[in-house]
């Protein structure tokens, strides 16, 4: 038993200790006690935080991308699972839905860049069909203000995964039997979906959906290729601040990184505890 | 732990066990609807392969041409030439992903055993989620100052260690379902029958865990293979894996080589999909 306990403490030191030490270091940077420009304790950076309009824009944009892309992916997956249940059990769907999972997010971003940019494949087709006269005539679908390219990439990666997830939960919860039962009791198909199937599927999938949302909130690869310089998604905003030549940006970069990590850790903690408590 | 301990593996098995063919539906309307849906998804999922192949093979492909005027294999043949950056990147990615997969699968298996025997396994499970669920680039931001001090920044060892911080907790969470009552009973039985602890581990528990070990090996390989943010940040662009090369080529507006690197990135996961579907889906809840 002693060697197991030693192993666990080594594990804790490596996988939790190092990130926590990093978090502490980031905090020290934010109060002027660490870093190349450290001059002693100061609350200056914390006081400047509410005035960082670019941070608020970045936070808002990240939340918007996470909520909209995960929401859309859930809606598409639910539509496929509930409206095309019989089809999903037949070839080629069980294999077909795995195909998008082969794509690293960077490759998905590169593909959409080549497809949707002003001189991309769709724009070339539109030109040949005389729908546009030049690349400028094609609507902005990447590096645009609304983050359409980012949303499309995130939804394209997420909805096949959610469909597989909901499909497995659908089978596990024996929703086909419940559907028959509710139909016998006089409920319509829409009532079954709204009052029985969707609540069961969402509740069971909730932890995975929340963690997926966290991953999208902290996404880096896709916004790096398909996003604008302003507003940036949070991970990109933080790394940009930390990689600038201006060393005076470091404390603010670490402060935002520290706060963002703490918020995500709290979300992950609450989600996992909730999962354990409800034995999901 | 409550009954959710066996959940991840059950979920993975359920996903893999989804039937390929349901009862026959003779309705023509159902057939038509299924065909339209299949056609739509095939188009959606097949288009990236078509466009990437066109980009890799096409030469002098400029706006407004819909198809390349000339096709050539020179970009693809660069992969097999020993001194090319693409070949080096491919081998480097393969090396990093293999080392990470082997170390984290072995480590995660043992750590999960330790967690199962701990007095408060729930707490260890929650702790394991923190590094695994944090966005990798954020983790890299946090640990980079220490990596600089330890001279690990910009090195292969630093990238491997950084990835292990994500994959070992993942593997530990993945294996927690294995170390339930059944595994304990098998271990006790083999000890009662005269096995030493090492023999019980080697001849009873390892064979029992073999399917899970293989799946975990595949999944941790893919985590490392797909990673870009953490690798690029920790290596400050010096360890040029395939994902880093895709980004570099995109920055240089060299879409041909970016497409070749992208296609190379798809090979291992496609092989895994062919061998074992459940190896692709990464889930620990």
Interface residues (C-beta under 8 A of the other chain):
Chain A: X1 X4 X5 X7 X8 X11 X12 X14 X15 X16 X18 X19 X21 X22 X23 X25 X26 X80 X84 X86 X87 X89 X90 X91 X92 X93 X94 X95 X96 X97 X98 X99 X100 X101 X102 X103 X104 X105 X106 X107 X108 X110 X111 X113 X114 X115 X119 X121 X123 X124 X125 X127 X128 X135 X156 X160 X161 X164 X165 X167 X168 X171 X172 X207 X208 X211 X214 X215 X217 X218 X219 X220 X221 X224 X225 X235 X238 X239 X242 X257 X260 X261 X264 X265 X268 X269 X272 X273 X275 X276 X279 X280
Chain B: X1 X2 X3 X4 X7 X11 X14 X15 X18 X19 X20 X21 X22 X25 X30 X33 X34 X37 X38 X41 X42 X44 X45 X47 X48 X51 X52 X55 X63 X64 X65 X66 X110 X111 X113 X114 X115 X117 X118 X122 X124 X125 X126 X127 X128 X129 X130 X131 X133 X134 X135 X136 X137 X138 X139 X141 X142 X143 X144 X145 X146 X164 X165 X168 X169 X172 X225 X226 X228 X229 X233 X243 X246 X247 X250 X255 X258 X259 X262 X265 X266 X269 X270 X273 X277 X280 X281 X283 X285
